[in-house]
Amino acid sequence: MPLWICELKKMLLYQKGLLYIGLFFIFSISSMVLFDKPANPDIELNASQYASYLNQVKGAYSEETQQFFANESAKISEAKVKLKEASDDYYDGNINESEYISISTPLGEILQYEIGYKIIYDQFIYIREEPEHRYFLYTNGWDGLISNDNLDFLYILLLLVLVTPVFCFEFDSKMTSLNLTVKKGARNQAVCKVGLTCITIVMLCLLNAGSKYGFYWLKYGLENGNYPLQSLPYFATSNKSSTLFETFLWLTASKIFGSVCFAILIMFVSVLIKKYAFTLFTCTTLILLPYYGLPLESSKYFLSGPLGFMVSSGYFRGNEYVRNMMNGQMIFVFKEVSNRLWLYLFVTTLCLGIGMFLVILIRNTNKWCEIAPRYRLRPLHLMLVISLSFLSACTSSTRTGERNIYNYSFNQSYENEYYHFYVEESETIETQIVFLDKQTGEKQNFVRDPLSALTRVEKTVFGNGIYVYFMKYDLDKSEIREQMNRLSIIEVNSITFDEKIIFEKNLNTAKTSINLLKNTNKDMAFFHSISGFFLDEENIYFVGHNEIRRVHQSTGKMSVIIRFSILRHLAFDGQTIYYIDEKSQVVKYDTRTDTEEVIHDMVTQYFILTYNEIYFLNRKDRQKIYAMNLSNLTFRKITDVPVLEFYFDEQSIIYVSKNDLKQYRMGWDQGLTSDL
């Protein structure tokens, strides 16, 4: 049997290489199918609306494109104003329902594409900055394929388990001495091993690249591959003259080169150390240490070795800066790798690979005088534990079996059986959360932080039974202007007052911990604008100025579930979110099924949710207070006078009359109304 066939069978069958390769592709494709998220999820959520605009402007920027956006912006703005006027006239009784429908229907047809227009308009703003190199195209497919520099840990693991036994198996089975007794030693066998390993790695890279290309082609489409690379915002500052498809080919070739060099590195270390564990530990360290340990994201691309070529998208990026808010200066966040430097790195890495290959051959050549080694490595207790658990270490903290009503208007107060928690604001002292003991009447500070000067507690609380939650920001005051470094949600047991962090988010994009977090500006802006939050058994819901985001407590997965132009009011009953849309209608959003339903005949600017009813100011009846039963959806009138605002306690409803601007109290039985 030829030597190469023997070595191939040994690597793929006896050492279970074929099994590992099969498992790799199963897990790789499965992870893409299950966990892939589009770079711009708004495009997928509004695909038809976005596509209708993209088809009209696809390609290069032109004067006609600019005029198109100017006309479309004016048309949408005019439609919004007219629809608002028509709604006001209808609710005030100036026009009847048929007139309202005839006016609002064509306006609604225009506004139904508004979200898609906002997405394409953002792309328009980006493209007109450099129209010669940026084209309109559907970006999610190409962004997913080439716009990332993440290290494929599953692929690294495959290379380690596939290549490490190539030589370590011989040392472990004591076959090395026998192989060296043949006429030419193990030189021919070593050449065969290295050659077959490199060919296998090349085939793996090609198959892996092909599977990713096929996946993104099927899921998103990979059209317009001849458009400039700079059409993708990830490569906005790139100086490379390359198309999208050419870049994909270059990235594939670079990954092949980097993977082959990494495989040679593994074999080089294995013939020197001759131990499985030491080889795995050393090679893993040589890859992960520069990937995570360097302060600047682009630093890994300035090092000779396989790492830069295995995540080679950085070679196609340009210089990237952010402005220092304290002194106004621009600071580097990514430094461009020039073509000359890339060539130097390629040559030095190639020379290192050739040098390691020669050492492998030398170590597999007859040396009769070195049959007995001078010394033997003493056994070591090696800790080979590579923690790949980047989980949030947070389990579901909201207690099941308890249900609490959350009203956004009352998010500064919560009351349970023992205490009343509320935000206390004063001109003399800083705003703080306090709690009042219902039995003794004693008031104390709720947040007990020894480093209170370095934290900022937000003016919002949420409660569920004995558990109370608050939100705080950790501050960095080392600069002239303080910065928010971290957002935390704290759970407090109101019986024992034990605290537990159930959610944390790093907000400092300039000082992320060894680059483990790659934050987006959009996400950071949202976390800086949170005005409230609430929880269920599995998720935390954050309220921003125009959207609600859901974050899973265990996985940290975040998604936008509700968008609105203006936040008027919202409420949550443990499963359903109620909010007011642009037409002043109350919408129910089921968090378990992710479905929405408009509550008909309920038009309002303000409401309060209780366990059984929704109390609201009825826009259709001159702002009088009505109540809707949540079980049978029936309505009943509470007041006979128009009301400006209202709230209630356990005994009565308190409202401000629109007629005389005085405050009144009404008993729940509606039998008592008194002037306050």
C-alpha positions in Angstrom: 0.0 0.0 0.0 1.4 3.4 -0.9 2.6 5.5 2.0 0.3 8.4 1.3 -2.8 6.1 1.3 -1.7 4.6 4.6 -1.3 8.0 6.2 -4.5 9.3 4.7 -6.5 6.3 6.2 -4.7 6.8 9.5 -5.6 10.5 9.7 -9.2 10.2 8.5 -10.3 6.8 9.8 -8.1 5.5 12.6 -7.7 9.0 14.2 -11.4 9.8 13.5 -10.6 12.8 11.3 -13.5 12.1 9.0 -15.8 12.0 12.0 -14.5 15.3 13.2 -14.9 16.9 9.8 -18.5 15.7 9.5 -19.4 17.0 12.9 -17.8 20.3 12.1 -19.9 20.9 9.1 -23.0 19.7 10.9 -22.5 22.1 13.7 -21.2 24.9 11.5 -24.2 24.8 9.2 -26.6 24.2 12.1 -25.2 27.2 13.9 -25.6 29.4 10.8 -29.2 28.3 10.4 -30.2 28.7 14.0 -28.2 31.6 15.2 -27.4 33.8 12.2 -28.8 37.3 12.6 -28.8 39.9 9.8 -26.4 42.8 10.1 -29.4 45.1 9.7 -32.5 43.3 11.1 -34.7 46.3 10.1 -34.3 45.3 6.5 -35.6 41.8 7.1 -38.5 43.0 9.2 -39.6 45.4 6.5 -38.3 43.5 3.4 -41.2 44.3 1.0 -41.2 48.1 1.9 -37.4 48.3 1.6 -37.3 46.3 -1.6 -39.8 48.7 -3.3 -37.5 51.6 -2.7 -34.3 49.8 -3.4 -35.5 48.7 -6.8 -35.9 52.4 -7.7 -32.5 53.5 -6.7 -30.3 50.4 -6.9 -26.8 51.1 -8.3 -24.7 54.2 -8.5 -25.7 57.6 -6.9 -27.0 60.2 -9.4 -28.9 63.5 -9.5 -32.1 61.6 -10.2 -31.5 59.6 -7.0 -31.1 62.8 -4.9 -34.3 64.3 -6.4 -36.2 61.1 -5.7 -35.4 61.2 -2.0 -36.3 64.9 -1.8 -39.7 64.2 -3.3 -40.4 61.1 -1.2 -39.4 62.9 2.0 -41.8 65.8 1.2 -44.6 63.4 0.3 -44.3 61.3 3.5 -44.1 64.4 5.7 -47.1 66.0 4.1 -49.1 62.7 4.5 -48.3 62.5 8.2 -49.5 66.1 8.8 -52.7 65.5 6.8 -53.4 62.2 8.6 -53.0 63.8 12.0 -55.4 66.6 11.0 -57.9 64.2 9.8 -57.7 62.1 13.0 -58.2 65.2 15.1 -61.2 66.3 13.1 -62.7 62.8 13.3 -62.2 62.4 17.1 -63.5 66.0 17.7 -66.6 65.3 15.6 -65.9 67.7 12.8 -66.1 64.9 10.1 -68.0 61.7 10.0 -66.5 58.2 9.7 -66.9 57.9 5.9 -65.2 61.2 5.3 -62.4 60.1 7.6 -61.9 56.8 5.8 -61.9 58.6 2.4 -59.2 60.9 3.6 -57.1 58.5 5.6 -57.0 55.6 3.2 -54.8 57.1 0.5 -52.6 58.7 3.2 -52.2 55.4 5.0 -51.1 53.8 1.7 -48.3 56.3 1.5 -47.3 55.9 5.2 -47.2 52.1 5.2 -43.9 52.4 3.4 -42.4 54.9 5.8 -40.2 52.4 7.8 -38.8 51.0 4.5 -38.1 54.6 3.4 -36.2 55.4 6.6 -34.0 52.4 6.1 -33.1 53.3 2.5 -32.7 56.9 3.5 -30.0 55.9 6.0 -28.2 54.1 3.2 -28.6 57.3 1.0 -27.0 59.4 3.7 -24.0 57.0 3.8 -23.6 56.8 0.0 -23.8 60.5 -0.8 -20.6 61.0 1.4 -18.5 59.2 -1.3 -20.8 58.5 -4.3 -18.0 57.3 -6.6 -17.2 54.2 -4.5 -20.6 53.5 -2.8 -23.6 51.9 -4.5 -27.1 51.2 -3.4 -27.6 47.4 -2.8 -29.1 44.9 -0.5 -26.3 44.6 2.1 -27.3 41.8 4.6 -26.0 39.0 2.4 -22.6 40.4 1.7 -22.3 41.8 5.3 -22.9 38.4 6.7 -20.4 36.8 4.4 -17.4 39.2 4.6 -18.0 42.0 7.1 -16.6 40.5 10.2 -13.3 39.6 11.8 -14.6 37.0 14.3 -12.4 34.0 14.8 -14.2 30.8 14.0 -13.6 28.8 17.2 -15.3 25.7 15.9 -12.9 25.8 12.9 -9.9 26.3 15.2 -11.0 23.4 17.4 -11.3 21.2 14.2 -7.7 22.0 13.2 -6.4 21.2 16.6 -8.1 17.8 16.9 -7.3 17.0 13.3 -3.7 18.0 13.1 -2.3 17.4 16.6 -2.5 13.6 16.4 -0.5 13.6 13.1 2.8 13.4 14.9 1.7 13.1 18.6 0.1 9.7 17.8 3.6 8.4 16.8 5.1 9.7 20.0 2.3 8.5 22.2 2.4 4.9 20.7 6.3 4.8 20.9 6.5 4.3 17.1 9.0 7.2 16.6 12.1 5.1 17.4 11.0 2.3 15.1 10.3 4.7 12.3 13.8 6.2 12.6 15.5 2.8 12.1 14.4 2.6 8.5 17.0 3.6 5.8 15.8 7.2 5.4 14.4 7.6 8.8 11.0 9.1 9.0 11.8 11.9 6.6 9.6 10.5 3.8 6.8 9.8 6.2 7.1 13.4 7.6 6.9 14.9 4.1 3.9 12.7 3.4 2.2 13.7 6.7 2.7 17.4 6.2 1.6 17.3 2.5 -1.6 15.3 3.2 -2.4 17.6 6.1 -2.0 20.7 4.0 -4.1 19.3 1.2 -6.8 18.3 3.7 -6.8 21.8 5.2 -7.1 23.4 1.8 -10.1 21.2 0.9 -11.6 22.0 4.3 -11.2 25.8 3.7 -12.8 25.6 0.3 -15.7 23.5 1.5 -16.2 25.8 4.5 -16.1 28.9 2.3 -18.5 27.3 -0.2 -21.0 26.3 2.5 -21.0 29.9 3.9 -21.4 31.4 0.4 -24.3 29.0 -0.3 -26.0 29.7 3.0 -25.9 33.5 2.6 -26.9 33.2 -1.1 -29.9 31.1 -0.2 -31.0 33.2 2.9 -30.3 36.7 1.7 -29.1 36.6 -1.8 -25.6 37.8 -3.0 -26.5 40.0 -5.9 -24.4 42.8 -7.3 -21.0 41.2 -6.5 -19.4 43.6 -8.9 -20.2 46.6 -6.8 -17.3 48.4 -5.0 -16.3 47.0 -1.6 -17.0 50.4 0.0 -20.7 49.9 -0.6 -20.7 48.1 2.8 -20.3 50.4 5.8 -17.9 47.9 7.4 -15.4 48.9 4.7 -16.3 52.5 4.5 -12.8 53.9 4.8 -11.1 51.2 2.7 -8.6 52.2 0.0 -8.6 48.9 -1.7 -9.9 48.8 -5.3 -11.9 45.6 -5.1 -15.4 44.4 -5.7 -17.5 42.5 -3.2 -17.0 39.1 -4.9 -13.2 39.7 -5.4 -12.9 40.5 -1.8 -14.6 37.2 -0.9 -12.1 35.3 -3.1 -9.2 37.2 -1.5 -10.5 36.4 2.0 -10.9 32.7 1.1 -7.3 32.6 -0.2 -6.0 34.3 2.9 -7.8 31.9 5.2 -6.4 29.0 3.2 -2.9 30.4 3.7 -3.4 31.1 7.4 -4.9 27.7 8.0 -2.0 25.9 6.4 0.4 28.0 8.4 -1.5 27.2 11.6 -1.5 23.5 10.7 2.3 23.6 10.2 2.6 25.4 13.5 0.7 22.6 15.3 2.9 20.0 13.7 6.0 22.0 14.6 5.0 22.3 18.2 4.0 18.6 18.4 7.4 17.4 17.2 9.2 19.6 19.7 7.0 18.9 22.8 5.7 15.4 21.8 2.7 15.7 24.2 -0.9 16.1 23.2 -1.9 18.4 26.1 1.2 20.7 25.8 0.7 20.9 22.0 -3.0 21.8 22.3 -2.3 24.3 25.1 0.6 26.0 23.3 -1.1 26.3 19.9 -4.4 27.6 21.4 -2.5 30.2 23.4 -0.5 31.4 20.3 -3.8 32.0 18.6 -6.1 33.4 21.3 -3.6 35.5 23.2 -2.9 38.0 20.3 -6.6 37.8 19.3 -7.9 39.0 22.7 -4.9 40.4 24.4 -3.9 43.3 22.1 -5.4 46.8 23.0 -6.1 48.0 19.4 -8.4 45.9 17.2 -6.1 46.2 14.2 -2.9 45.1 16.2 -3.4 41.5 15.3 -3.0 42.3 11.6 0.5 43.7 12.1 1.9 40.5 13.5 3.5 37.8 11.3 1.8 34.5 11.8 -1.4 32.6 10.9 -3.9 34.7 13.0 -4.2 37.8 10.7 -4.7 35.7 7.6 -7.4 33.5 9.3 -9.5 36.7 10.1 -8.3 38.6 7.1 -11.2 41.1 6.6 -9.2 43.6 8.5 -6.7 43.8 5.7 -9.4 45.4 3.6 -10.4 48.1 6.1 -9.1 51.6 6.2 -8.1 54.0 9.0 -11.0 54.5 11.4 -11.3 57.2 14.0 -13.6 58.3 16.8 -13.7 61.8 18.2 -12.7 62.3 21.8 -15.6 64.2 23.4 -13.3 65.8 26.0 -10.7 67.4 23.8 -12.2 67.1 20.3 -9.2 65.2 18.9 -9.6 62.2 16.7 -8.2 58.9 18.0 -7.4 55.7 16.2 -9.7 52.7 16.6 -8.4 50.8 13.6 -5.2 51.3 11.6 -5.0 50.4 7.9 -2.7 47.7 6.7 -1.0 48.9 3.5 -0.4 46.7 0.5 3.4 46.9 1.1 3.0 45.8 4.8 0.6 43.0 3.8 3.3 41.7 1.4 5.9 41.9 4.1 3.7 40.0 6.5 2.9 37.4 3.8 6.6 36.8 3.1 7.7 36.6 6.7 4.8 34.2 7.6 5.7 32.1 4.6 9.4 32.0 5.7 8.3 31.0 9.2 6.2 28.2 7.7 9.0 27.0 5.6 11.4 27.2 8.6 9.0 25.1 10.8 8.6 22.6 8.0 12.4 22.2 7.8 12.6 21.7 11.6 9.9 19.0 11.3 12.0 17.2 8.7 15.2 17.5 10.8 13.4 16.1 13.8 12.4 13.1 11.8 15.9 12.3 10.5 18.2 9.5 11.8 20.4 10.7 14.7 21.9 7.6 16.2 23.9 9.5 18.8 20.7 10.9 20.3 18.9 7.7 21.0 18.8 8.4 24.7 17.7 11.9 25.6 19.6 13.9 28.2 16.6 14.5 30.2 13.0 13.7 30.4 10.2 16.1 31.1 8.8 15.5 34.5 5.0 14.8 34.6 3.0 18.0 35.2 -0.5 18.5 36.3 -1.6 20.6 33.3 -4.7 22.7 33.5 -6.1 22.6 30.0 -9.4 24.4 30.6 -10.2 27.0 27.9 -13.3 28.8 29.1 -15.5 29.4 26.0 -18.5 30.3 28.1 -19.2 33.8 27.2 -22.7 33.5 28.7 -24.0 36.3 30.9 -24.0 34.0 33.9 -27.5 35.2 34.6 -30.4 32.9 35.2 -34.0 33.8 35.1 -34.6 36.0 38.1 -38.2 37.1 37.9 -40.1 34.8 40.2 -42.9 32.7 38.6 -46.2 32.4 40.2 -46.4 36.2 40.9 -47.9 38.8 38.6 -47.5 42.5 38.9 -48.9 45.3 36.7 -46.5 47.8 35.3 -47.6 51.2 34.2 -45.0 53.4 32.6 -46.4 56.5 34.1 -45.8 55.1 37.6 -42.4 53.7 36.9 -40.9 55.8 39.8 -42.9 53.9 42.4 -43.6 50.4 43.6 -45.5 49.1 46.6 -45.7 45.6 48.1 -47.0 44.2 51.4 -44.1 45.6 53.5 -42.7 48.7 51.9 -43.4 51.6 49.5 -40.5 52.2 47.2 -40.3 55.5 45.3 -38.0 58.0 43.7 -37.4 61.1 45.9 -36.5 64.3 44.1 -35.3 67.4 46.0 -33.6 70.6 45.2 -31.1 70.2 48.1 -30.1 66.6 47.7 -29.5 64.3 44.7 -32.3 62.3 43.3 -32.5 58.9 45.0 -34.6 55.8 45.5 -36.0 55.5 49.1 -38.4 53.1 50.8 -41.0 53.6 53.5 -41.7 51.0 56.1 -45.5 50.7 56.2 -45.6 49.6 59.8 -43.1 52.0 61.4 -43.3 54.9 58.9 -39.5 55.0 58.8 -37.9 56.1 55.5 -34.5 54.9 54.4 -32.3 55.0 51.3 -32.9 51.9 49.1 -29.6 51.9 47.2 -26.7 51.2 49.5 -23.6 51.6 47.4 -20.3 52.5 49.1 -19.1 53.9 45.8 -22.2 56.1 45.2 -20.0 58.9 43.7 -19.0 56.6 40.9 -22.6 55.4 40.1 -25.8 57.0 38.8 -29.1 55.4 39.8 -31.9 55.9 37.3 -35.2 57.3 38.3 -37.2 54.1 37.6 -38.0 51.0 39.7 -39.9 47.8 38.9 -41.3 45.3 41.4 -42.7 41.8 41.5 -43.8 40.5 44.9 -40.9 40.8 47.4 -38.4 41.5 44.6 -37.6 45.0 43.6 -35.4 46.0 40.7 -33.5 49.2 39.9 -31.1 50.3 37.2 -27.8 52.0 37.6 -24.8 53.2 35.5 -21.2 52.9 36.6 -19.4 56.1 35.8 -15.8 56.9 34.8 -14.8 60.3 36.1 -11.1 60.1 35.2 -11.7 62.4 32.3 -13.0 66.0 32.2 -16.4 64.8 31.2 -17.8 61.7 33.0 -18.6 58.7 30.9 -21.0 55.8 31.5 -19.0 52.5 31.5 -21.6 49.9 32.5 -25.3 49.4 32.8 -26.6 47.1 35.5 -30.0 45.8 36.6 -30.0 44.9 40.3 -32.5 42.6 42.0 -33.2 43.2 45.7 -35.0 40.9 48.0 -37.1 43.3 50.1 -37.1 40.9 53.1 -33.4 40.2 53.4 -32.2 43.2 51.2 -29.7 40.9 49.5 -28.7 42.3 46.1 -28.0 40.3 42.9 -27.0 41.6 39.4 -29.2 40.0 36.8 -28.0 42.0 33.8 -24.9 43.9 32.8 -23.9 45.7 29.7 -20.5 47.3 28.9 -21.2 50.7 27.4 -17.6 52.0 26.9 -16.7 51.3 23.3 -13.3 52.8 23.8 -12.3 50.6 26.7 -14.0 47.3 26.1 -12.3 44.5 28.0 -9.6 43.1 25.7 -11.9 43.6 22.7 -14.3 40.9 23.7 -17.3 43.1 23.1 -17.8 44.7 19.7 -20.5 47.2 20.4 -22.5 49.1 17.7 -23.2 52.8 18.0 -26.9 52.2 17.5 -27.0 49.8 20.5 -24.9 52.1 22.7 -27.2 55.0 21.9 -30.2 53.0 22.9 -28.7 51.9 26.2 -27.9 55.6 27.0 -31.6 56.5 26.4 -33.4 54.0 28.5 -36.3 55.5 30.5 -37.8 52.4 32.0 -37.7 48.6 32.1 -39.8 45.6 33.2 -39.3 41.8 33.4 -41.0 38.5 32.9 -39.8 35.0 33.7 -37.1 35.0 31.0 -36.6 38.4 29.6 -35.9 42.0 30.4 -37.7 44.7 28.4 -36.0 48.1 28.0 -38.0 51.2 27.0 -36.2 53.7 24.8 -37.4 56.9 23.4 -38.9 55.3 20.3 -38.7 51.5 20.7 -38.9 48.6 23.2 -36.1 46.0 23.2 -36.2 42.5 24.6 -33.1 41.0 26.1 -33.0 37.3 27.2 -31.6 37.1 30.7 -29.6 33.8 30.0 -28.3 34.3 26.5 -28.2 38.0 26.3 -29.9 37.9 22.9 -31.4 41.3 22.1 -34.2 42.2 19.6 -36.5 45.1 18.9 -40.1 44.1 19.4 -42.0 47.4 19.3 -41.4 50.7 17.6 -43.3 53.9 18.0 -42.8 57.5 16.9 -43.8 59.0 20.2 -44.0 57.3 23.6 -47.2 58.3 25.2 -47.9 55.5 27.6 -47.4 51.8 27.9 -48.3 49.0 30.4 -47.4 45.4 31.0 -49.3 42.6 32.8 -46.7 39.8 32.7 -47.4 38.6 29.2 -49.0 41.4 27.2 -47.6 44.9 26.5 -50.2 47.6 25.9 -49.1 50.8 24.1 -50.5 53.7 22.1 -49.7 53.9 18.4 -49.6 56.9 16.0 -53.4 56.8 15.5 -54.0 57.1 19.3 -55.2 53.5 19.3 -54.2 51.0 22.1 -52.3 48.0 20.8 -51.8 44.7 22.5 -48.5 42.9 22.0 -48.3 39.3 23.1 -44.7 38.7 24.2 -45.0 34.9 23.9 -46.4 34.7 20.4 -45.0 38.0 19.1 -48.3 39.1 17.7 -50.1 42.4 17.8 -53.8 43.3 18.0 -55.4 46.7 18.0 -58.2 47.2 20.6 -61.0 48.6 18.5 -63.1 51.6 19.8 -60.4 52.5 22.3 -58.9 55.9 21.2 -56.9 57.7 23.8 -53.7 59.6 24.7 -53.5 58.1 28.2 -54.6 55.0 30.1 -53.9 53.0 33.3 -53.8 49.2 33.4 -55.2 47.3 36.3 -55.6 43.5 36.9 -59.1 43.5 35.4 -59.7 46.7 33.5 -58.0 49.5 31.5 -59.0 53.0 32.5 -58.5 55.6 29.8 -59.4 59.1 28.6 -61.9 58.5 25.8 -60.9 60.7 22.8 -64.3 59.8 21.2 -66.2 61.3 24.1 -64.5 64.6 25.0 -61.8 63.0 27.1 -64.1 61.5 29.7 -62.8 58.6 31.8 -63.9 55.2 30.6 -63.0 51.6 31.7 -62.7 48.6 29.5 -63.1 45.1 31.0 -60.2 42.9 29.9 -62.3 39.7 30.0 -65.3 40.6 27.8 -64.0 43.9 26.2 -67.1 45.9 27.4 -66.9 49.6 28.1 -68.4 51.7 30.9 -68.3 55.4 31.6 -66.6 56.6 34.8 -67.1 60.4 34.7 -69.6 62.6 33.0 -67.1 65.5 32.6 -64.1 65.9 30.4 -60.8 65.2 32.3 -57.3 66.5 31.8 -55.5 63.7 33.8 -56.2 61.2 36.4 -54.7 58.6 38.7 -56.1 56.4 41.5 -55.3 54.7 44.8 -56.9 51.9 46.7 -59.9 53.9 47.8 -60.7 56.3 44.9 -60.0 57.9 41.5 -58.4 61.3 41.5 -58.9 63.4 38.4 -58.6 67.0 37.2 -61.7 68.3 35.5 -61.3 70.0 32.2 -64.1 72.4 32.9 -62.8 74.2 36.0 -59.2 72.7 36.3 -60.0 71.6 39.8 -59.0 68.2 41.3 -61.8 65.8 42.3 -61.9 62.5 44.1 -64.4 59.8 43.1 -65.0 56.6 45.1 -64.8 53.3 43.3 -68.5 52.9 43.7 -68.9 56.2 41.9 -71.2 57.4 44.6 -68.9 60.0 46.1 -67.3 63.0 44.3 -65.6 65.6 46.3 -63.6 68.7 45.5 -59.9 68.6 46.5 
